Amino acid sequence: MRLLVLGGTSFLSRQIAHDAVTRGHDVVCAARGRSGSVPEGARLLALDRDEPGAVDVLAGERFDAVVDVATGALGWVLDALAVLADRVEHWTFVSSINAYADTGTPGQTTKAPLCEPVLDTQHLALSDLTVERYGGTKVASENAVRERMGPDRSFVVRPGIISGPGDEMDRFGYWTARFARGGQAIVPDTPHQPIQHIDVRDLAAWIVTACEQRLAGTYDAVGPVLELGAVLREASELVGAADLRLVPFSPEVLVEAGVNPWGGPRSLPLWLPADKHGLVAHDPRPALAAGLRPRSLADTVRSAFADEQARGLDRPRAAGLTPAEEREVLHRTVPEPDGGDHSGRN
C-alpha cells in the first residue's frame, strides 16, 4: 500500500507512519518537518500547508490511502481534497470527540447532535482555538471529506483523550511523572467521574488497518469507560514513589484555589466538571466491533512513564500543576479529612 500521511512528525501522525512502515507499506509524510523527524523508512515531503498552493506539489501523485490529522484548519482539508481526492482510494480524517454539541450526556453514539460547522478556512494555532471553533471546524472538515470522497471511501474517527508515549498535551503523562516524584499529590475528589482514553499506538494501528481493509464510516475512537479514581490509583501503584500520598480535593475547593479542570496551565488533567462528563463517556462498542483493540491501562501507564523519563520528569509541561503551584494549594487549603489512606497502596 502507498500511504500518504498529512503530518507524520509528531504523536499520532508519526505513530501512524511508524506502524505503516513496520507493516511494509510505502509511506510518504507531507509536513513542515519542524515538530520532529519522520519514522525511519518513511519519506518526508517538506511542505507548509499554511502556504497557498503548498499541496500542489502532490498533484499527479497516486496513493492507495491518505490519513489527515488537520487541526483547526478547514482550508488545509479542502486544499488536500482538491488536489488528491480523484487519485486516492481511501481517506481517513482524524476528527475529535469535541465535534459533539452535547457534553453532558453519557452513552452517546455517533448519531448524537454535532456542533454547528465552522466554515471559516483560516488556520488558527491550537492555542488560539476556542472549544466551539475547534469542534465546529472538525465537523466542517468531516463533512468536506465525506462529500468529496463519498461514504464508501471515507473513514472518520473521533478520539477523545489520546494517551501513551509522545503525548504533547501532557494530560495523561502528567500523572505518571507526578506520582513518581512522590510526596503529597493533589488529586480531584471525584473518584467515580467517568474517563476514557485510547493509547496512541492502538489508535494508529486501527487507522492503518482501516486503510488496508478500506474500512468506511464514522466512529468514536474511544476505549471502555473507566472511573478516574481507579485510573489514578492504578497509575500511582505502578509508578508512584514509596512516599507518595494522594490528597483528594473537592471540585469546589480546587476552583476556589484557581485550579483548572481538564488541561492547560495550573490544572489537574483529566478532571472534568459534572456537566462535561459526557465527553468522556461515549459508547465504545461500535469502534471495538470494528477492530479497535485497546491495550491494558497498565501497559499505557508504564509506556507513558518511560516516555516521561526519556523526555525529563521535571521538564516544563503544557498541563498540570507545577511543584510550586501544588505547594501553594496544599499550604493555603486543607481538604476535609476522611480518615482514609489515599496513597493507593495496601
Secondary structure as a PSIPRED ss2 file (coil, helix, strand):
# PSIPRED VFORMAT (PSIPRED V4.0)

   1 M C   1.000  0.000  0.000
   2 R E   0.000  0.000  1.000
   3 L E   0.000  0.000  1.000
   4 L E   0.000  0.000  1.000
   5 V E   0.000  0.000  1.000
   6 L E   0.000  0.000  1.000
   7 G C   1.000  0.000  0.000
   8 G C   1.000  0.000  0.000
   9 T C   1.000  0.000  0.000
  10 S C   1.000  0.000  0.000
  11 F H   0.000  1.000  0.000
  12 L H   0.000  1.000  0.000
  13 S H   0.000  1.000  0.000
  14 R H   0.000  1.000  0.000
  15 Q H   0.000  1.000  0.000
  16 I H   0.000  1.000  0.000
  17 A H   0.000  1.000  0.000
  18 H H   0.000  1.000  0.000
  19 D H   0.000  1.000  0.000
  20 A H   0.000  1.000  0.000
  21 V H   0.000  1.000  0.000
  22 T H   0.000  1.000  0.000
  23 R C   1.000  0.000  0.000
  24 G C   1.000  0.000  0.000
  25 H C   1.000  0.000  0.000
  26 D E   0.000  0.000  1.000
  27 V E   0.000  0.000  1.000
  28 V E   0.000  0.000  1.000
  29 C E   0.000  0.000  1.000
  30 A E   0.000  0.000  1.000
  31 A E   0.000  0.000  1.000
  32 R C   1.000  0.000  0.000
  33 G C   1.000  0.000  0.000
  34 R C   1.000  0.000  0.000
  35 S C   1.000  0.000  0.000
  36 G C   1.000  0.000  0.000
  37 S C   1.000  0.000  0.000
  38 V C   1.000  0.000  0.000
  39 P C   1.000  0.000  0.000
  40 E C   1.000  0.000  0.000
  41 G C   1.000  0.000  0.000
  42 A C   1.000  0.000  0.000
  43 R E   0.000  0.000  1.000
  44 L E   0.000  0.000  1.000
  45 L E   0.000  0.000  1.000
  46 A E   0.000  0.000  1.000
  47 L C   1.000  0.000  0.000
  48 D C   1.000  0.000  0.000
  49 R C   1.000  0.000  0.000
  50 D C   1.000  0.000  0.000
  51 E C   1.000  0.000  0.000
  52 P C   1.000  0.000  0.000
  53 G C   1.000  0.000  0.000
  54 A H   0.000  1.000  0.000
  55 V H   0.000  1.000  0.000
  56 D H   0.000  1.000  0.000
  57 V H   0.000  1.000  0.000
  58 L H   0.000  1.000  0.000
  59 A C   1.000  0.000  0.000
  60 G C   1.000  0.000  0.000
  61 E C   1.000  0.000  0.000
  62 R C   1.000  0.000  0.000
  63 F E   0.000  0.000  1.000
  64 D E   0.000  0.000  1.000
  65 A E   0.000  0.000  1.000
  66 V E   0.000  0.000  1.000
  67 V E   0.000  0.000  1.000
  68 D E   0.000  0.000  1.000
  69 V C   1.000  0.000  0.000
  70 A C   1.000  0.000  0.000
  71 T C   1.000  0.000  0.000
  72 G C   1.000  0.000  0.000
  73 A C   1.000  0.000  0.000
  74 L H   0.000  1.000  0.000
  75 G H   0.000  1.000  0.000
  76 W H   0.000  1.000  0.000
  77 V H   0.000  1.000  0.000
  78 L H   0.000  1.000  0.000
  79 D H   0.000  1.000  0.000
  80 A H   0.000  1.000  0.000
  81 L H   0.000  1.000  0.000
  82 A H   0.000  1.000  0.000
  83 V H   0.000  1.000  0.000
  84 L H   0.000  1.000  0.000
  85 A H   0.000  1.000  0.000
  86 D H   0.000  1.000  0.000
  87 R H   0.000  1.000  0.000
  88 V E   0.000  0.000  1.000
  89 E E   0.000  0.000  1.000
  90 H E   0.000  0.000  1.000
  91 W E   0.000  0.000  1.000
  92 T E   0.000  0.000  1.000
  93 F E   0.000  0.000  1.000
  94 V E   0.000  0.000  1.000
  95 S C   1.000  0.000  0.000
  96 S C   1.000  0.000  0.000
  97 I H   0.000  1.000  0.000
  98 N H   0.000  1.000  0.000
  99 A H   0.000  1.000  0.000
 100 Y E   0.000  0.000  1.000
 101 A C   1.000  0.000  0.000
 102 D C   1.000  0.000  0.000
 103 T C   1.000  0.000  0.000
 104 G C   1.000  0.000  0.000
 105 T C   1.000  0.000  0.000
 106 P C   1.000  0.000  0.000
 107 G C   1.000  0.000  0.000
 108 Q C   1.000  0.000  0.000
 109 T C   1.000  0.000  0.000
 110 T C   1.000  0.000  0.000
 111 K C   1.000  0.000  0.000
 112 A C   1.000  0.000  0.000
 113 P C   1.000  0.000  0.000
 114 L E   0.000  0.000  1.000
 115 C C   1.000  0.000  0.000
 116 E C   1.000  0.000  0.000
 117 P C   1.000  0.000  0.000
 118 V C   1.000  0.000  0.000
 119 L C   1.000  0.000  0.000
 120 D C   1.000  0.000  0.000
 121 T C   1.000  0.000  0.000
 122 Q C   1.000  0.000  0.000
 123 H C   1.000  0.000  0.000
 124 L C   1.000  0.000  0.000
 125 A C   1.000  0.000  0.000
 126 L H   0.000  1.000  0.000
 127 S H   0.000  1.000  0.000
 128 D H   0.000  1.000  0.000
 129 L C   1.000  0.000  0.000
 130 T C   1.000  0.000  0.000
 131 V H   0.000  1.000  0.000
 132 E H   0.000  1.000  0.000
 133 R H   0.000  1.000  0.000
 134 Y H   0.000  1.000  0.000
 135 G H   0.000  1.000  0.000
 136 G H   0.000  1.000  0.000
 137 T H   0.000  1.000  0.000
 138 K H   0.000  1.000  0.000
 139 V H   0.000  1.000  0.000
 140 A H   0.000  1.000  0.000
 141 S H   0.000  1.000  0.000
 142 E H   0.000  1.000  0.000
 143 N H   0.000  1.000  0.000
 144 A H   0.000  1.000  0.000
 145 V H   0.000  1.000  0.000
 146 R H   0.000  1.000  0.000
 147 E H   0.000  1.000  0.000
 148 R H   0.000  1.000  0.000
 149 M H   0.000  1.000  0.000
 150 G C   1.000  0.000  0.000
 151 P C   1.000  0.000  0.000
 152 D C   1.000  0.000  0.000
 153 R C   1.000  0.000  0.000
 154 S E   0.000  0.000  1.000
 155 F E   0.000  0.000  1.000
 156 V E   0.000  0.000  1.000
 157 V E   0.000  0.000  1.000
 158 R E   0.000  0.000  1.000
 159 P E   0.000  0.000  1.000
 160 G C   1.000  0.000  0.000
 161 I E   0.000  0.000  1.000
 162 I E   0.000  0.000  1.000
 163 S E   0.000  0.000  1.000
 164 G C   1.000  0.000  0.000
 165 P C   1.000  0.000  0.000
 166 G C   1.000  0.000  0.000
 167 D C   1.000  0.000  0.000
 168 E C   1.000  0.000  0.000
 169 M C   1.000  0.000  0.000
 170 D C   1.000  0.000  0.000
 171 R C   1.000  0.000  0.000
 172 F C   1.000  0.000  0.000
 173 G H   0.000  1.000  0.000
 174 Y H   0.000  1.000  0.000
 175 W H   0.000  1.000  0.000
 176 T H   0.000  1.000  0.000
 177 A H   0.000  1.000  0.000
 178 R H   0.000  1.000  0.000
 179 F H   0.000  1.000  0.000
 180 A H   0.000  1.000  0.000
 181 R H   0.000  1.000  0.000
 182 G C   1.000  0.000  0.000
 183 G C   1.000  0.000  0.000
 184 Q E   0.000  0.000  1.000
 185 A E   0.000  0.000  1.000
 186 I E   0.000  0.000  1.000
 187 V E   0.000  0.000  1.000
 188 P E   0.000  0.000  1.000
 189 D C   1.000  0.000  0.000
 190 T C   1.000  0.000  0.000
 191 P C   1.000  0.000  0.000
 192 H C   1.000  0.000  0.000
 193 Q C   1.000  0.000  0.000
 194 P E   0.000  0.000  1.000
 195 I E   0.000  0.000  1.000
 196 Q C   1.000  0.000  0.000
 197 H E   0.000  0.000  1.000
 198 I E   0.000  0.000  1.000
 199 D E   0.000  0.000  1.000
 200 V H   0.000  1.000  0.000
 201 R H   0.000  1.000  0.000
 202 D H   0.000  1.000  0.000
 203 L H   0.000  1.000  0.000
 204 A H   0.000  1.000  0.000
 205 A H   0.000  1.000  0.000
 206 W H   0.000  1.000  0.000
 207 I H   0.000  1.000  0.000
 208 V H   0.000  1.000  0.000
 209 T H   0.000  1.000  0.000
 210 A H   0.000  1.000  0.000
 211 C H   0.000  1.000  0.000
 212 E H   0.000  1.000  0.000
 213 Q H   0.000  1.000  0.000
 214 R C   1.000  0.000  0.000
 215 L C   1.000  0.000  0.000
 216 A C   1.000  0.000  0.000
 217 G E   0.000  0.000  1.000
 218 T E   0.000  0.000  1.000
 219 Y E   0.000  0.000  1.000
 220 D E   0.000  0.000  1.000
 221 A E   0.000  0.000  1.000
 222 V C   1.000  0.000  0.000
 223 G C   1.000  0.000  0.000
 224 P C   1.000  0.000  0.000
 225 V C   1.000  0.000  0.000
 226 L E   0.000  0.000  1.000
 227 E E   0.000  0.000  1.000
 228 L H   0.000  1.000  0.000
 229 G H   0.000  1.000  0.000
 230 A H   0.000  1.000  0.000
 231 V H   0.000  1.000  0.000
 232 L H   0.000  1.000  0.000
 233 R H   0.000  1.000  0.000
 234 E H   0.000  1.000  0.000
 235 A H   0.000  1.000  0.000
 236 S H   0.000  1.000  0.000
 237 E H   0.000  1.000  0.000
 238 L H   0.000  1.000  0.000
 239 V H   0.000  1.000  0.000
 240 G C   1.000  0.000  0.000
 241 A C   1.000  0.000  0.000
 242 A C   1.000  0.000  0.000
 243 D C   1.000  0.000  0.000
 244 L C   1.000  0.000  0.000
 245 R E   0.000  0.000  1.000
 246 L E   0.000  0.000  1.000
 247 V E   0.000  0.000  1.000
 248 P E   0.000  0.000  1.000
 249 F E   0.000  0.000  1.000
 250 S C   1.000  0.000  0.000
 251 P H   0.000  1.000  0.000
 252 E H   0.000  1.000  0.000
 253 V H   0.000  1.000  0.000
 254 L H   0.000  1.000  0.000
 255 V H   0.000  1.000  0.000
 256 E H   0.000  1.000  0.000
 257 A C   1.000  0.000  0.000
 258 G C   1.000  0.000  0.000
 259 V C   1.000  0.000  0.000
 260 N E   0.000  0.000  1.000
 261 P E   0.000  0.000  1.000
 262 W E   0.000  0.000  1.000
 263 G C   1.000  0.000  0.000
 264 G C   1.000  0.000  0.000
 265 P E   0.000  0.000  1.000
 266 R C   1.000  0.000  0.000
 267 S E   0.000  0.000  1.000
 268 L E   0.000  0.000  1.000
 269 P E   0.000  0.000  1.000
 270 L C   1.000  0.000  0.000
 271 W C   1.000  0.000  0.000
 272 L C   1.000  0.000  0.000
 273 P C   1.000  0.000  0.000
 274 A H   0.000  1.000  0.000
 275 D H   0.000  1.000  0.000
 276 K H   0.000  1.000  0.000
 277 H H   0.000  1.000  0.000
 278 G H   0.000  1.000  0.000
 279 L H   0.000  1.000  0.000
 280 V H   0.000  1.000  0.000
 281 A C   1.000  0.000  0.000
 282 H C   1.000  0.000  0.000
 283 D C   1.000  0.000  0.000
 284 P C   1.000  0.000  0.000
 285 R H   0.000  1.000  0.000
 286 P H   0.000  1.000  0.000
 287 A H   0.000  1.000  0.000
 288 L H   0.000  1.000  0.000
 289 A H   0.000  1.000  0.000
 290 A C   1.000  0.000  0.000
 291 G C   1.000  0.000  0.000
 292 L C   1.000  0.000  0.000
 293 R C   1.000  0.000  0.000
 294 P C   1.000  0.000  0.000
 295 R C   1.000  0.000  0.000
 296 S C   1.000  0.000  0.000
 297 L H   0.000  1.000  0.000
 298 A H   0.000  1.000  0.000
 299 D H   0.000  1.000  0.000
 300 T H   0.000  1.000  0.000
 301 V H   0.000  1.000  0.000
 302 R H   0.000  1.000  0.000
 303 S H   0.000  1.000  0.000
 304 A H   0.000  1.000  0.000
 305 F H   0.000  1.000  0.000
 306 A H   0.000  1.000  0.000
 307 D H   0.000  1.000  0.000
 308 E H   0.000  1.000  0.000
 309 Q H   0.000  1.000  0.000
 310 A H   0.000  1.000  0.000
 311 R H   0.000  1.000  0.000
 312 G C   1.000  0.000  0.000
 313 L C   1.000  0.000  0.000
 314 D C   1.000  0.000  0.000
 315 R C   1.000  0.000  0.000
 316 P C   1.000  0.000  0.000
 317 R C   1.000  0.000  0.000
 318 A C   1.000  0.000  0.000
 319 A C   1.000  0.000  0.000
 320 G E   0.000  0.000  1.000
 321 L C   1.000  0.000  0.000
 322 T C   1.000  0.000  0.000
 323 P H   0.000  1.000  0.000
 324 A H   0.000  1.000  0.000
 325 E H   0.000  1.000  0.000
 326 E H   0.000  1.000  0.000
 327 R H   0.000  1.000  0.000
 328 E H   0.000  1.000  0.000
 329 V H   0.000  1.000  0.000
 330 L H   0.000  1.000  0.000
 331 H H   0.000  1.000  0.000
 332 R H   0.000  1.000  0.000
 333 T C   1.000  0.000  0.000
 334 V C   1.000  0.000  0.000
 335 P C   1.000  0.000  0.000
 336 E C   1.000  0.000  0.000
 337 P C   1.000  0.000  0.000
 338 D C   1.000  0.000  0.000
 339 G C   1.000  0.000  0.000
 340 G C   1.000  0.000  0.000
 341 D C   1.000  0.000  0.000
 342 H C   1.000  0.000  0.000
 343 S C   1.000  0.000  0.000
 344 G C   1.000  0.000  0.000
 345 R C   1.000  0.000  0.000
 346 N C   1.000  0.000  0.000
